[in-house]
Amino acid sequence: MGVKLGDLITRKEISFDDLANKKIAIDAPNMLYQFLSSIRQRDGTPLMDSNGHVTSHLQGIFSRLSNLMSRNVKFCVCFDGKPPLLKIKEVESREHRKVLAEEKLEKAKDEEDIDSMYKYSKQTIRLTRDIINESKELIDYLGIPVIQAPSESDAQIAFMCEKGDVWACASSDMDVLIYGAKRLITNLTLSQRKKLPGGSTISIKPEMIELKNILKNLKLKQDQLLALAILVGTDYNRSGVKGIGPKTALKIVQQHKSFNKIFKEVEAEFNWKEVYAIFKSMPIMKNYKLKWKDPDEEKILKLLVDKHDFSEERIKKTLDKLNILKQKQSQKGLGDFINV
């Protein structure tokens, strides 16, 4: 779910050229949910191989990430570890919603209601162990660093960004800003064209959110931004304080400087100190390594073509393009060196 700060967050549309040669850490769970949600048939059925195994995530990883690679964007991908205990309730709540959606999906199938089938199928998505493991394998085979967070991936990539090892984080959730990431890029791994319900399509471009601009525009310090997030709701207190939206929360935080005064002013049905402690003491891996490699064509073909029925011609065509691009970059770098 993530923190919902609504219109309080200002965004700047950017181009992929703005990201060339930049190092970006991608929030894996967020990305995979996007792939599993958007890459599916008209009736909501995800892409599958001949054995009935879901391949939407593999299709998304290979096509979208190879596209980023061709644009000279350097990135790593970070996966979730063990969730905080306070998140268990939210995880259980999400699972309950998936079960209800599955019941509605079955009814839609019986009634042959294609639109409802598509709608409810997207609400039943689960990141299974097989999906996660194969995603890690393919990302590694592409030569992209895979980072395993001890707990929340958004906290891990925010730390990497704050430290300066990556230029920005990529996610559709605002949580990385709460953890102190300097920059957030949204829409990075989405398709560049989005189909609307009426059948028409619109262009989707990356957007950048800079933490320093957010704090300046909202006249807040970093800890106050955390207080604002807790008021409107996080993964650890999903509903936030009843009756308080982003704009009201902002006024309260601006008026009262300390957490004690803020939460004395409102009637919270949760222990704000527990939520605060989670954000402040989230486990982080500090000895990660960011090392990029050349794609391993043999392993990619074995996973995608031999195991999951992908088109060998199409996979090789994409890999050939990446090889040609690398050669051009090497030649350009050598030319620059000779001209010095």
HELIX and SHEET records of a PDB file:
HELIX    1   1 GLY A    6  LEU A    8  5                                   3    
HELIX    2   2 PHE A   16  LEU A   19  5                                   4    
HELIX    3   3 ALA A   28  SER A   38  1                                  11    
HELIX    4   4 SER A   56  GLY A   60  1                                   5    
HELIX    5   5 ILE A   61  LEU A   65  3                                   5    
HELIX    6   6 SER A   66  SER A   70  1                                   5    
HELIX    7   7 LEU A   85  LYS A   87  5                                   3    
HELIX    8   8 ILE A   88  ASP A  110  1                                  23    
HELIX    9   9 ILE A  114  LYS A  122  1                                   9    
HELIX   10  10 ARG A  129  TYR A  141  1                                  13    
HELIX   11  11 SER A  153  LYS A  163  1                                  11    
HELIX   12  12 ASP A  175  ILE A  178  1                                   4    
HELIX   13  13 LEU A  211  LEU A  218  1                                   8    
HELIX   14  14 GLN A  222  VAL A  232  1                                  11    
HELIX   15  15 PRO A  246  GLN A  255  1                                  10    
HELIX   16  16 PHE A  259  GLU A  265  1                                   7    
HELIX   17  17 TRP A  272  LYS A  280  1                                   9    
HELIX   18  18 GLU A  297  LEU A  301  1                                   5    
HELIX   19  19 LYS A  302  LYS A  307  3                                   6    
HELIX   20  20 GLU A  312  ASN A  339  1                                  28    
SHEET    1   A 7 LYS A  12  GLU A  13  0                                        
SHEET    2   A 7 GLU A 207  GLU A 210 -1                                        
SHEET    3   A 7 ARG A 183  THR A 186 -1                                        
SHEET    4   A 7 ALA A 168  ALA A 170  1                                        
SHEET    5   A 7 LYS A  23  ASP A  27  1                                        
SHEET    6   A 7 LYS A  74  PHE A  79  1                                        
SHEET    7   A 7 VAL A 146  GLN A 148  1                                        
SHEET    1   B 2 ARG A 193  LYS A 195  0                                        
SHEET    2   B 2 THR A 201  SER A 203 -1                                        
END                                                                             
